[in-house]
Amino acid sequence: MFFLGDRLEFPPVEAANEDGLLAVGGDLSPERLLLAYKSGIFPWFNEDALILWWSPDPRMVLFPNKIKISKSMRKVLRNDQFRLTQNTCFEEVLDNCAKVQRKGQEGTWITPKMKLAYLDLFEKGFAKSFEVWEGDVLVGGLYGVDLGHVFCGESMFSAKPNASKFAFIKMVQECEENGYKLIDCQVHTEHLESLGAEEISRDFFMKILQDQLYTGQ
């Protein structure tokens, strides 16, 4: 196990164990977080625990042109039930994501320190939120880290049926329009798979992340 000190560094991702755990410790400074995401690493840990850094193999991703939209969601996208905004209430989206009860997970990994760290990234222009409104009420949304050619999705919430799917699909469509190569979904879930996400090798993911190839998928 690699224990991080004060130096701004990470071990190579190939050093991660079979669960994807790479390192422990360090801090949540914007500089370290950006280095992590650019290196194929993300933090994920419970409240009052040491910071854990992960780089799983395989990696769950979505190629933007492979988004799956069901007939029912196409209808939702066509009607005027929801409207989408960007970066209008990042902190509120963050707060709502932290409150979501997730299967097999005790508490939230969006701790107060983590929240402050992502707010700092947002203020520096490296994080982004997508908000879903029903009238004037925030009913869904997601946020993530924006690397310019890869969007690293972090968390989403839904207070109304289909609201988070609406945010996710709209985000993916915008990424495709703007030439993004990949949406990083990190780890497998059936929900993400139903939307078109798939697992690829960490090596392939790293090549895309480091802009070493154009997938053409």
Helices and strands as residue ranges (DSSP letters): E 2-4, G 13-15, E 21-25, H 30-38, E 42-43, E 52-54, E 59-62, G 64-66, H 71-78, E 83-86, H 90-99, H 112-123, E 127-134, E 137-146, E 150-158, H 163-177, E 182-186, H 190-194, E 198-200, H 202-209
